[in-house]
Amino acid sequence: MIHQDTIAINSAGHGAMTDLTDRVKQIVAAARVQIGVAHVFAVGSTAALGVIEFEPGLQKDLPQTLDRLIPPSRNYGHEQAWHDGNGHSHLQATLLGPSLTVPITAGKLRLGTWQQIIHLECDVHARERTVVVTITGEQMK
């Protein structure tokens, strides 16, 4: 069985983190999958997904760490081509990645107590984002 749905996000711009866990859980419940996987994919080259403890300290720490690793306002090749101020945004999103897969066991996402599925906006502007959630597995009888 395959079920697909989307999640819409209105991000506030660079560093904005959104907890998607409850929305992905709702999609899993609607799919009625007993055992399988939830594949979560962020559409856009400056958006990233991850699993983190969604709390205020880490909501600041992750974007700040990415800015130290791949700082804004450098003279990246992307900047030389497009002059849009987001060369670092593309690199940060690529480093984290656009997707993740979470196992489904007994009809529920198999996440640890302190693991939440997050969307991280790496672009310099607020964006309307789409996250595609594809559920694959065996349905409940």
C-alpha positions as CSV (number, residue, x, y, z in Angstrom):
1,M,0.0,0.0,0.0
2,I,1.2,3.5,-0.8
3,H,-0.4,6.7,0.5
4,Q,0.9,10.2,-0.2
5,D,-0.1,13.6,1.3
6,T,1.5,17.0,1.6
7,I,2.1,19.5,4.4
8,A,2.2,23.2,3.7
9,I,4.5,25.5,5.6
10,N,4.9,29.2,5.7
11,S,8.4,29.7,6.9
12,A,9.6,33.0,8.5
13,G,13.0,32.8,6.7
14,H,16.5,31.8,7.4
15,G,16.8,29.6,10.5
16,A,13.1,29.1,11.1
17,M,12.4,25.6,12.3
18,T,9.0,23.9,12.2
19,D,8.0,20.8,14.0
20,L,6.3,18.4,11.6
21,T,5.9,15.4,13.9
22,D,2.2,15.7,14.7
23,R,1.3,16.3,11.0
24,V,3.3,13.3,9.8
25,K,1.7,11.2,12.6
26,Q,-1.7,12.2,11.3
27,I,-0.8,11.2,7.8
28,V,0.4,7.8,9.1
29,A,-2.8,7.3,11.0
30,A,-4.9,8.2,7.9
31,A,-2.9,5.6,5.8
32,R,-3.7,2.9,8.4
33,V,-0.3,1.3,7.9
34,Q,0.7,-1.2,10.5
35,I,4.3,-1.7,9.4
36,G,6.3,0.2,6.9
37,V,8.0,3.6,6.3
38,A,7.2,7.2,6.2
39,H,9.4,9.1,3.7
40,V,9.4,12.8,4.2
41,F,10.7,15.1,1.4
42,A,11.0,18.9,1.4
43,V,10.4,20.5,-2.0
44,G,12.9,23.3,-2.7
45,S,16.7,23.6,-2.9
46,T,17.0,25.8,0.2
47,A,14.9,23.7,2.5
48,A,16.1,20.9,4.8
49,L,14.6,18.2,7.0
50,G,16.0,16.5,10.1
51,V,15.3,14.8,13.4
52,I,16.1,16.8,16.5
53,E,14.8,17.5,20.0
54,F,12.5,20.4,19.1
55,E,13.3,22.8,22.0
56,P,14.3,26.5,22.1
57,G,18.0,25.9,22.7
58,L,18.4,23.6,19.7
59,Q,16.1,25.8,17.6
60,K,18.8,28.5,18.0
61,D,21.9,26.2,18.1
62,L,21.3,24.4,14.8
63,P,21.0,27.5,12.5
64,Q,23.8,29.2,14.3
65,T,26.1,26.1,13.9
66,L,25.2,25.9,10.2
67,D,26.0,29.7,9.9
68,R,29.4,29.0,11.4
69,L,30.1,26.1,9.1
70,I,28.7,27.8,6.0
71,P,28.5,31.5,6.7
72,P,26.2,33.9,5.0
73,S,27.6,36.8,2.8
74,R,30.6,35.0,1.4
75,N,31.5,35.2,-2.2
76,Y,30.1,31.8,-3.3
77,G,30.0,30.8,-6.9
78,H,26.2,30.9,-6.7
79,E,26.4,34.5,-5.6
80,Q,28.6,35.4,-8.6
81,A,26.0,33.8,-10.9
82,W,22.7,35.0,-9.4
83,H,23.5,37.8,-6.8
84,D,20.5,36.7,-4.7
85,G,22.2,36.5,-1.3
86,N,21.5,32.8,-0.7
87,G,24.5,30.8,-1.8
88,H,25.0,29.7,1.8
89,S,21.3,28.7,1.9
90,H,21.8,26.1,-0.8
91,L,24.9,24.7,0.8
92,Q,23.3,24.5,4.2
93,A,20.2,22.7,2.9
94,T,22.4,20.3,0.9
95,L,24.5,19.5,4.0
96,L,21.4,18.6,6.0
97,G,19.5,17.1,3.1
98,P,15.9,17.3,1.8
99,S,14.5,14.1,3.1
100,L,14.4,11.4,5.8
101,T,12.7,8.1,6.3
102,V,11.1,7.0,9.6
103,P,10.1,3.4,10.3
104,I,6.4,2.7,11.1
105,T,5.9,0.0,13.7
106,A,2.5,-1.1,15.1
107,G,0.9,1.8,13.2
108,K,3.1,4.5,14.8
109,L,6.2,6.4,13.8
110,R,9.3,4.8,15.4
111,L,10.8,7.9,17.0
112,G,12.7,8.2,20.2
113,T,11.3,10.3,23.1
114,W,13.3,13.3,22.2
115,Q,13.1,13.0,18.4
116,Q,10.9,15.3,16.4
117,I,10.8,15.7,12.6
118,I,11.7,19.2,11.7
119,H,11.7,21.4,8.6
120,L,14.5,24.0,8.6
121,E,14.3,27.0,6.4
122,C,17.8,27.8,5.0
123,D,16.8,30.5,2.5
124,V,17.2,34.2,3.4
125,H,13.5,35.0,2.7
126,A,10.2,33.7,4.1
127,R,8.9,31.0,1.9
128,E,5.8,28.9,1.3
129,R,7.0,25.4,1.4
130,T,5.6,22.0,0.6
131,V,6.7,18.8,2.3
132,V,5.6,15.5,0.6
133,V,5.0,12.6,2.9
134,T,4.8,9.1,1.3
135,I,3.7,6.2,3.4
136,T,4.6,2.7,2.2
137,G,3.7,-0.5,4.0
138,E,1.2,-3.1,5.1
139,Q,-2.2,-1.7,6.1
140,M,-4.0,-2.7,9.3
141,K,-6.5,-5.5,8.8
